[in-house]
Amino acid sequence: MIVLLPPSETKWNRPRGGPADPGSWSFPELAPLRDEVASALAAVSARPDAPAVLGVSEGLRADVDRNTRLATLPATPAAQVYTGVLYDALGLASLDATARRRANRRLVVVSALHGAVRPTDRITAYRLAMGVDLPGVGPLAARWREVLDGPLTAAAGSGVVVDCRSAAYGAAWRPGPDLAERWVQVRVPGASHMAKHTRGLVARHLCEASAAPRSVPALAEVVGAAFTVDLHEPARRGAPWVLDVTTP
């Protein structure tokens, strides 16, 4: 089983320490495109019009400037870099040792810069969203879609793909036909803030649960032990199941 998460816009980074070692990251097959995106991002971020190109406000100029120095800045485990509503609810730091090991195996963050990383991968806080058309690379979701299928399909194995991503990051990978029958999108009725919070709680629950479901109905039973759930079958072949989740 893998649980797909979006990154957060807000990120934290330790002020001291050694730089990232991309060779140590999960999914090494992604290295060529990671290098291409990182080089293009550094070049774009040095331009006067960088905030506009990256789709952020001028007030985030300091974050954009950091993009030019990512190779030398201190690295931090992704579990700490990503912050905000979903990650606060997930609460990785407060998991016990057994649940933390499951989290390190099951959680995958889909990233505009790195493609996909696991919680233990040491990265650096960056400013780049999946919806960007990056000069020299092109639309990021389309480029990552070219290379993510093999690594993420292998990571899912015979288990379920639990999709907690937002639409922009969901566009970077859709499971193929053979895996689609084990693909479920977690949907939360209501405002986006509550949706992020609930998805974080669901991800935490799946790290704390010892079960590793191999079918979507079995996954729904595991989630239903802690939440109110309503499972919808795929609308067509190749489409995901949809699991509506609300907190009791």
C-alpha beads as a LAMMPS data file, in Angstrom:
LAMMPS data file: protein, C-alpha beads

248 atoms
247 bonds

1 atom types
1 bond types

-500.0 500.0 xlo xhi
-500.0 500.0 ylo yhi
-500.0 500.0 zlo zhi

Masses

1 110.0

Atoms # bond

1 1 1 0.000 0.000 0.000
2 1 1 1.100 3.532 -0.702
3 1 1 -0.549 6.757 0.469
4 1 1 0.016 9.630 -1.968
5 1 1 0.226 13.085 -0.425
6 1 1 0.590 16.542 -1.944
7 1 1 3.447 18.743 -0.729
8 1 1 2.682 21.863 1.259
9 1 1 3.149 25.444 0.166
10 1 1 4.610 26.228 3.583
11 1 1 7.922 24.539 4.337
12 1 1 10.397 24.483 7.188
13 1 1 14.126 23.977 6.938
14 1 1 16.783 23.482 9.594
15 1 1 19.233 26.420 9.628
16 1 1 22.410 24.331 9.824
17 1 1 23.681 21.025 8.507
18 1 1 24.951 19.383 5.368
19 1 1 23.346 19.740 1.952
20 1 1 21.051 17.210 0.317
21 1 1 22.467 14.122 -1.339
22 1 1 20.125 13.420 -4.279
23 1 1 21.788 10.046 -4.769
24 1 1 20.337 8.878 -1.456
25 1 1 16.717 9.720 -2.276
26 1 1 13.998 7.179 -2.900
27 1 1 13.015 6.419 -6.507
28 1 1 16.502 6.865 -8.055
29 1 1 15.005 6.315 -11.521
30 1 1 13.788 9.912 -11.320
31 1 1 17.313 11.358 -11.057
32 1 1 17.673 12.607 -14.669
33 1 1 14.456 14.633 -14.596
34 1 1 15.143 15.795 -11.040
35 1 1 18.455 17.235 -12.240
36 1 1 16.798 18.865 -15.239
37 1 1 14.062 20.488 -13.151
38 1 1 16.486 21.652 -10.451
39 1 1 18.800 23.283 -12.988
40 1 1 15.929 24.998 -14.774
41 1 1 14.449 26.193 -11.477
42 1 1 17.757 27.697 -10.361
43 1 1 18.121 29.535 -13.667
44 1 1 14.572 30.872 -13.657
45 1 1 14.764 31.913 -9.995
46 1 1 17.720 34.201 -10.750
47 1 1 15.648 36.216 -13.241
48 1 1 14.022 39.545 -12.295
49 1 1 10.633 38.185 -13.349
50 1 1 11.020 34.925 -11.406
51 1 1 8.009 35.355 -9.074
52 1 1 5.692 35.956 -12.017
53 1 1 7.081 32.962 -13.928
54 1 1 6.661 30.734 -10.873
55 1 1 3.175 32.064 -10.145
56 1 1 3.908 33.538 -6.710
57 1 1 3.687 37.025 -5.268
58 1 1 6.595 39.456 -5.121
59 1 1 6.409 39.083 -1.334
60 1 1 7.854 35.577 -1.720
61 1 1 10.996 36.829 -3.428
62 1 1 13.184 35.481 -0.590
63 1 1 11.737 31.991 -1.083
64 1 1 12.361 32.242 -4.816
65 1 1 15.946 33.377 -4.228
66 1 1 16.526 30.240 -2.127
67 1 1 15.855 28.201 -5.258
68 1 1 19.200 29.353 -6.657
69 1 1 21.096 27.798 -3.699
70 1 1 19.274 24.535 -3.021
71 1 1 22.340 22.399 -3.737
72 1 1 24.310 24.007 -0.884
73 1 1 21.658 24.808 1.749
74 1 1 21.107 22.494 4.773
75 1 1 18.920 19.470 4.096
76 1 1 16.066 18.285 6.306
77 1 1 13.986 15.073 6.213
78 1 1 10.888 15.610 4.085
79 1 1 8.811 14.611 7.119
80 1 1 9.869 17.924 8.690
81 1 1 10.114 20.104 5.589
82 1 1 6.426 19.838 4.684
83 1 1 4.166 21.667 7.144
84 1 1 0.647 23.127 7.155
85 1 1 -2.843 21.796 7.809
86 1 1 -2.509 18.298 6.328
87 1 1 0.901 17.651 7.853
88 1 1 -0.133 19.024 11.244
89 1 1 -3.007 16.524 11.274
90 1 1 -0.698 13.735 10.104
91 1 1 1.639 14.480 13.006
92 1 1 4.537 12.274 11.967
93 1 1 6.702 13.330 14.907
94 1 1 4.143 12.034 17.402
95 1 1 3.786 8.552 15.879
96 1 1 5.195 5.654 17.866
97 1 1 8.181 3.763 16.467
98 1 1 6.121 1.068 14.738
99 1 1 3.762 3.555 13.084
100 1 1 6.740 5.692 12.043
101 1 1 8.284 2.736 10.235
102 1 1 4.998 2.152 8.424
103 1 1 4.849 5.843 7.514
104 1 1 8.332 5.681 6.028
105 1 1 7.254 2.744 3.848
106 1 1 3.725 3.813 2.963
107 1 1 3.783 7.603 2.527
108 1 1 4.885 9.165 -0.760
109 1 1 4.872 12.926 -1.332
110 1 1 4.444 13.918 -4.985
111 1 1 6.646 16.952 -5.604
112 1 1 7.017 19.426 -8.449
113 1 1 10.783 19.546 -7.870
114 1 1 11.594 15.952 -6.915
115 1 1 8.800 13.942 -8.543
116 1 1 8.233 11.752 -5.502
117 1 1 9.941 11.451 -2.116
118 1 1 9.470 9.505 1.093
119 1 1 9.447 11.023 4.607
120 1 1 13.067 10.082 5.327
121 1 1 14.516 11.671 2.178
122 1 1 16.598 14.704 3.156
123 1 1 15.577 17.611 0.941
124 1 1 15.659 21.407 1.141
125 1 1 12.727 23.811 1.350
126 1 1 11.918 25.129 -2.127
127 1 1 9.315 27.190 -3.953
128 1 1 7.803 25.447 -6.984
129 1 1 4.267 24.249 -7.706
130 1 1 3.154 21.460 -10.025
131 1 1 1.019 23.820 -12.113
132 1 1 4.054 25.783 -13.335
133 1 1 5.158 25.737 -16.979
134 1 1 8.872 25.838 -16.199
135 1 1 11.050 27.429 -18.916
136 1 1 13.430 24.852 -20.293
137 1 1 11.336 21.949 -18.985
138 1 1 7.697 22.632 -19.852
139 1 1 4.485 21.942 -17.913
140 1 1 5.677 20.052 -14.852
141 1 1 2.719 17.703 -14.419
142 1 1 3.124 16.473 -17.987
143 1 1 6.879 15.971 -17.631
144 1 1 6.604 14.033 -14.370
145 1 1 3.815 11.928 -15.843
146 1 1 6.376 10.594 -18.334
147 1 1 8.514 8.991 -15.609
148 1 1 6.444 8.383 -12.452
149 1 1 4.460 5.360 -13.569
150 1 1 7.186 2.745 -13.194
151 1 1 8.481 3.755 -9.741
152 1 1 5.064 4.372 -8.188
153 1 1 3.504 1.225 -9.645
154 1 1 6.404 -0.766 -8.196
155 1 1 6.026 0.984 -4.840
156 1 1 2.323 0.072 -4.690
157 1 1 3.111 -3.588 -5.275
158 1 1 0.028 -5.707 -4.645
159 1 1 -1.497 -3.148 -2.279
160 1 1 -3.892 -0.240 -2.569
161 1 1 -3.047 3.252 -3.849
162 1 1 -4.657 5.707 -1.423
163 1 1 -4.739 9.073 -3.172
164 1 1 -4.851 12.147 -0.927
165 1 1 -3.407 14.518 -3.533
166 1 1 -4.908 17.752 -4.785
167 1 1 -5.948 17.940 -8.443
168 1 1 -2.754 19.684 -9.606
169 1 1 -0.546 16.961 -8.157
170 1 1 -2.929 14.210 -9.186
171 1 1 -2.267 15.223 -12.786
172 1 1 1.365 14.105 -12.452
173 1 1 0.443 10.396 -12.229
174 1 1 -2.621 8.261 -12.800
175 1 1 -2.311 4.525 -12.083
176 1 1 -2.482 2.348 -15.199
177 1 1 -5.384 0.025 -16.014
178 1 1 -4.012 -2.934 -14.064
179 1 1 -3.554 -0.870 -10.921
180 1 1 -6.652 1.329 -11.259
181 1 1 -8.889 -1.279 -9.626
182 1 1 -6.816 -0.765 -6.459
183 1 1 -6.762 3.047 -6.679
184 1 1 -8.988 5.087 -4.368
185 1 1 -9.262 8.854 -4.051
186 1 1 -10.030 10.194 -0.590
187 1 1 -12.691 12.885 -0.882
188 1 1 -13.823 15.099 1.969
189 1 1 -17.075 17.067 1.643
190 1 1 -16.823 20.695 2.711
191 1 1 -14.213 23.462 2.790
192 1 1 -10.640 22.898 1.646
193 1 1 -9.195 23.516 5.121
194 1 1 -11.254 20.672 6.597
195 1 1 -10.458 18.475 3.583
196 1 1 -6.725 18.860 4.166
197 1 1 -7.127 18.229 7.891
198 1 1 -9.206 15.091 7.361
199 1 1 -6.864 13.690 4.724
200 1 1 -4.005 14.159 7.166
201 1 1 -5.943 12.243 9.815
202 1 1 -6.704 9.448 7.346
203 1 1 -3.027 9.172 6.402
204 1 1 -2.091 9.006 10.082
205 1 1 -4.686 6.310 10.728
206 1 1 -3.270 4.228 7.875
207 1 1 0.207 4.519 9.373
208 1 1 -1.067 3.422 12.777
209 1 1 -3.090 0.510 11.362
210 1 1 -1.243 -2.789 11.069
211 1 1 -3.451 -3.943 8.179
212 1 1 -2.171 -3.516 4.609
213 1 1 -5.335 -3.881 2.484
214 1 1 -5.053 -5.332 -1.005
215 1 1 -8.486 -4.212 -2.185
216 1 1 -10.328 -0.919 -1.992
217 1 1 -13.338 -2.364 -0.078
218 1 1 -10.910 -3.761 2.514
219 1 1 -9.237 -0.347 2.723
220 1 1 -12.638 1.265 3.280
221 1 1 -13.215 -1.074 6.229
222 1 1 -9.910 -0.044 7.798
223 1 1 -10.668 3.669 7.394
224 1 1 -14.268 3.103 8.491
225 1 1 -13.048 1.920 11.871
226 1 1 -12.194 5.536 12.725
227 1 1 -14.222 7.673 10.277
228 1 1 -17.619 7.816 8.629
229 1 1 -17.070 6.553 5.081
230 1 1 -19.063 6.128 1.882
231 1 1 -17.391 4.134 -0.894
232 1 1 -18.269 4.751 -4.562
233 1 1 -17.287 2.351 -7.345
234 1 1 -15.303 3.685 -10.338
235 1 1 -17.392 5.678 -12.796
236 1 1 -15.667 3.935 -15.719
237 1 1 -12.824 1.547 -16.418
238 1 1 -9.517 3.066 -15.401
239 1 1 -11.115 5.636 -13.082
240 1 1 -10.504 5.520 -9.325
241 1 1 -12.818 4.419 -6.580
242 1 1 -13.896 7.377 -4.440
243 1 1 -14.012 7.196 -0.658
244 1 1 -15.961 10.004 0.980
245 1 1 -14.623 10.495 4.488
246 1 1 -15.945 12.611 7.339
247 1 1 -14.862 12.748 10.960
248 1 1 -17.427 11.290 13.365

Bonds

1 1 1 2
2 1 2 3
3 1 3 4
4 1 4 5
5 1 5 6
6 1 6 7
7 1 7 8
8 1 8 9
9 1 9 10
10 1 10 11
11 1 11 12
12 1 12 13
13 1 13 14
14 1 14 15
15 1 15 16
16 1 16 17
17 1 17 18
18 1 18 19
19 1 19 20
20 1 20 21
21 1 21 22
22 1 22 23
23 1 23 24
24 1 24 25
25 1 25 26
26 1 26 27
27 1 27 28
28 1 28 29
29 1 29 30
30 1 30 31
31 1 31 32
32 1 32 33
33 1 33 34
34 1 34 35
35 1 35 36
36 1 36 37
37 1 37 38
38 1 38 39
39 1 39 40
40 1 40 41
41 1 41 42
42 1 42 43
43 1 43 44
44 1 44 45
45 1 45 46
46 1 46 47
47 1 47 48
48 1 48 49
49 1 49 50
50 1 50 51
51 1 51 52
52 1 52 53
53 1 53 54
54 1 54 55
55 1 55 56
56 1 56 57
57 1 57 58
58 1 58 59
59 1 59 60
60 1 60 61
61 1 61 62
62 1 62 63
63 1 63 64
64 1 64 65
65 1 65 66
66 1 66 67
67 1 67 68
68 1 68 69
69 1 69 70
70 1 70 71
71 1 71 72
72 1 72 73
73 1 73 74
74 1 74 75
75 1 75 76
76 1 76 77
77 1 77 78
78 1 78 79
79 1 79 80
80 1 80 81
81 1 81 82
82 1 82 83
83 1 83 84
84 1 84 85
85 1 85 86
86 1 86 87
87 1 87 88
88 1 88 89
89 1 89 90
90 1 90 91
91 1 91 92
92 1 92 93
93 1 93 94
94 1 94 95
95 1 95 96
96 1 96 97
97 1 97 98
98 1 98 99
99 1 99 100
100 1 100 101
101 1 101 102
102 1 102 103
103 1 103 104
104 1 104 105
105 1 105 106
106 1 106 107
107 1 107 108
108 1 108 109
109 1 109 110
110 1 110 111
111 1 111 112
112 1 112 113
113 1 113 114
114 1 114 115
115 1 115 116
116 1 116 117
117 1 117 118
118 1 118 119
119 1 119 120
120 1 120 121
121 1 121 122
122 1 122 123
123 1 123 124
124 1 124 125
125 1 125 126
126 1 126 127
127 1 127 128
128 1 128 129
129 1 129 130
130 1 130 131
131 1 131 132
132 1 132 133
133 1 133 134
134 1 134 135
135 1 135 136
136 1 136 137
137 1 137 138
138 1 138 139
139 1 139 140
140 1 140 141
141 1 141 142
142 1 142 143
143 1 143 144
144 1 144 145
145 1 145 146
146 1 146 147
147 1 147 148
148 1 148 149
149 1 149 150
150 1 150 151
151 1 151 152
152 1 152 153
153 1 153 154
154 1 154 155
155 1 155 156
156 1 156 157
157 1 157 158
158 1 158 159
159 1 159 160
160 1 160 161
161 1 161 162
162 1 162 163
163 1 163 164
164 1 164 165
165 1 165 166
166 1 166 167
167 1 167 168
168 1 168 169
169 1 169 170
170 1 170 171
171 1 171 172
172 1 172 173
173 1 173 174
174 1 174 175
175 1 175 176
176 1 176 177
177 1 177 178
178 1 178 179
179 1 179 180
180 1 180 181
181 1 181 182
182 1 182 183
183 1 183 184
184 1 184 185
185 1 185 186
186 1 186 187
187 1 187 188
188 1 188 189
189 1 189 190
190 1 190 191
191 1 191 192
192 1 192 193
193 1 193 194
194 1 194 195
195 1 195 196
196 1 196 197
197 1 197 198
198 1 198 199
199 1 199 200
200 1 200 201
201 1 201 202
202 1 202 203
203 1 203 204
204 1 204 205
205 1 205 206
206 1 206 207
207 1 207 208
208 1 208 209
209 1 209 210
210 1 210 211
211 1 211 212
212 1 212 213
213 1 213 214
214 1 214 215
215 1 215 216
216 1 216 217
217 1 217 218
218 1 218 219
219 1 219 220
220 1 220 221
221 1 221 222
222 1 222 223
223 1 223 224
224 1 224 225
225 1 225 226
226 1 226 227
227 1 227 228
228 1 228 229
229 1 229 230
230 1 230 231
231 1 231 232
232 1 232 233
233 1 233 234
234 1 234 235
235 1 235 236
236 1 236 237
237 1 237 238
238 1 238 239
239 1 239 240
240 1 240 241
241 1 241 242
242 1 242 243
243 1 243 244
244 1 244 245
245 1 245 246
246 1 246 247
247 1 247 248
